[in-house]
Amino acid sequence: MRYLGLTLDSHWSFRAHFEGLGPRVEGAAAVMARLLPNLGGPREEVRRLYVGVVRSMILYGSPIWAGELTAGRRSWAKVEGVQRRLAVRIVRGYRTISARAALVLARVMPFDLQAKMEARVYWKIREGCGGSGGDPLPEQEIRALRLQARQDTLAEWRRGLEESSSHRTVGAILTNWDGWLGRGWGRLSFRLTQVLTGNGCF
């Protein structure tokens, strides 16, 4: 059953939604790859905007289906593969770069963490206004909720990297985590990414 852009199977699971989502975002990612060459092409800020388009496709309805990610993990793996390829395009890297290193260099949170973050914000807002019939929360309070959710999710991402990653690039960035994520200077080039990751032609 398809309703408001989301697909439910006969078991009221979103597994079918994830299975249908994979080919759609893979097609979008293929188009993005042609627009974002490693040499030349748009600068990093523009590349991040392009990737934001695919992000919106993937995270549509995420407050509803975020709790189903574990059950649909096999189908969701295709989406994770797409995110890795997009992150590689942001940093102008080789396809051999690991997903963790590419996402950290691109400063892009894993989509599963982003989905859970959106769900937390949605349900906090709904709880705060007393359900669908209550008064809306003030904009300032909503911004505070979003900021707190983002900080919590970034901390969760970092913990996961610290526990499971041995990639030297990730380890180096973790020592200056906040500075890297919040940097407003410098851009990654094709050659600089090779130096940082050790993947490329030397």
Helices and strands as residue ranges (DSSP letters): E 2-3, E 6-7, H 15-35, H 44-59, H 62-65, G 66-68, H 73-91, H 99-106, H 111-128, H 139-164, H 168-174, H 177-181, H 190-197
